Amino acid sequence: MVGMNVNKQVQIHNSTHLQSANLSKETRQQTNSVSVNLKKSEQKKATVEIRFLALSWLDEFEKNVFDGKTIDDLIHGSTYE
């Protein structure tokens, strides 16, 4: 998959960010429904932690698929290692 053209990489990148935004919205909804007894500050902290985990897992998945690089790395030609 590393040899795919730039347009396909951009499509995947845009799709990934859309999925991330949807995941963030779903995370907020899930957190709000589960955390009725939590304070607002605790709800916000839980949402941030869940989002961080989801994005970390997504980065790891992309690295497994694209020979150690995320889609951002492939598009922008950089790594944050």
Steps between C-alpha positions, in 0.01 A plus 500: 500500500795731537521535121145633461452834329468827689129545418419165659711592805314830534164321473605259774637788710175696468298189580716435805446852633125472438499170688697666779246785522213251503681296764546812710128579476408142585748502787338812646157342466614171656685678779201720576261206513730288719628774727179640642647487849829666406578868538538704180877523548521121537284453188729730301811318625352160407407627153852634442656172615271289280570723198875474563478121515290480183740722305801309633347171389419649160863615460624152592263341248618737226863423585428128466335553162746755356840357598549697820348830382171670570293649219611846616862385466436380145321817392727750670823302468590522866498284810470582866727230629 
